[in-house]
Amino acid sequence: MHTTLPVSHHFRRPILREEVNRINEALFRAVTASATWRPALSCGEVPAASTVRVRHARHLDALHSAVLNRSVNSVCGSRS
């Protein structure tokens, strides 16, 4: 009989933390790099349409859809 021992969340926590740190650093670099062109963005229908396409293409749930909307709104205001 083969038994599988449950993997403790303590073993996964450092790996998860490393991934969160990696994503945070990449996001920070991207936002910093975009500082010069962000003010010139046209926030009309293009971001709203893009948000809909991303939501559909990535099959986003309600939580991730809300995060996407908040992200676009943080750049474009509440137009999307």
Backbone torsions as a table, in degrees:
resi	resn	phi	psi	omega
1	MET	NA	130.8	-178.7
2	HIS	-102.7	126.6	176.4
3	THR	-117.0	141.6	178.7
4	THR	-106.9	125.2	178.0
5	LEU	-80.0	138.6	178.2
6	PRO	-66.4	142.3	178.1
7	VAL	-83.0	124.8	-179.6
8	SER	-69.0	141.4	177.2
9	HIS	-63.7	-19.8	178.9
10	HIS	-67.3	-29.2	178.9
11	PHE	-76.4	-29.2	-178.6
12	ARG	-85.5	-23.5	-174.0
13	ARG	-57.3	-46.1	179.2
14	PRO	-63.1	-36.3	179.0
15	ILE	-66.9	-43.5	178.0
16	LEU	-62.2	-44.2	179.5
17	ARG	-60.4	-42.3	178.1
18	GLU	-60.9	-41.2	179.8
19	GLU	-67.7	-42.9	177.5
20	VAL	-61.7	-44.0	178.0
21	ASN	-61.4	-42.0	179.5
22	ARG	-62.2	-45.1	-179.6
23	ILE	-66.2	-43.3	178.8
24	ASN	-60.3	-43.4	179.8
25	GLU	-65.3	-41.5	178.7
26	ALA	-65.2	-41.6	178.3
27	LEU	-64.1	-43.5	178.4
28	PHE	-59.9	-45.4	178.7
29	ARG	-61.6	-41.7	-179.1
30	ALA	-65.7	-43.5	179.3
31	VAL	-65.5	-42.8	178.7
32	THR	-61.9	-43.5	-179.3
33	ALA	-67.3	-25.9	-177.4
34	SER	-89.3	-0.2	-174.9
35	ALA	-58.4	-32.7	-177.1
36	THR	-77.0	-31.5	-177.5
37	TRP	-101.5	-14.5	-179.7
38	ARG	-57.8	-42.7	-179.1
39	PRO	-62.6	-22.9	-178.4
40	ALA	-88.7	1.6	-178.7
41	LEU	-62.9	139.9	171.0
42	SER	-92.8	115.1	-174.8
43	CYS	-105.6	49.3	176.8
44	GLY	-86.8	-126.2	-175.7
45	GLU	-77.7	-23.0	-175.8
46	VAL	-60.8	-50.9	178.3
47	PRO	-61.5	-38.7	179.5
48	ALA	-64.1	-44.7	178.8
49	ALA	-65.9	-40.0	178.6
50	SER	-64.5	-39.1	178.1
51	THR	-61.1	-42.9	178.5
52	VAL	-63.6	-43.9	179.8
53	ARG	-63.1	-43.6	179.7
54	VAL	-64.8	-44.1	179.7
55	ARG	-57.7	-43.2	179.9
56	HIS	-71.8	-46.9	-176.0
57	ALA	-64.5	-35.5	-177.4
58	ARG	-95.5	-0.3	179.8
59	HIS	52.3	51.4	-175.8
60	LEU	-70.9	139.5	174.0
61	ASP	-81.8	-179.6	-175.8
62	ALA	-60.2	-42.2	-179.2
63	LEU	-62.2	-49.4	-177.5
64	HIS	-71.0	-30.3	174.0
65	SER	-64.0	-41.9	178.5
66	ALA	-63.5	-41.5	178.9
67	VAL	-63.9	-42.4	177.8
68	LEU	-60.8	-46.5	179.0
69	ASN	-60.6	-43.5	179.1
70	ARG	-63.6	-36.9	179.6
71	SER	-65.6	-47.2	178.8
72	VAL	-63.6	-42.8	179.1
73	ASN	-62.9	-31.5	179.7
74	SER	-67.5	-24.4	178.4
75	VAL	-95.3	-42.2	-172.3
76	CYS	-104.3	1.7	-173.9
77	GLY	81.5	-163.5	-173.9
78	SER	-91.4	30.4	-177.2
79	ARG	-83.9	-14.8	-175.8
80	SER	-97.0	NA	NA
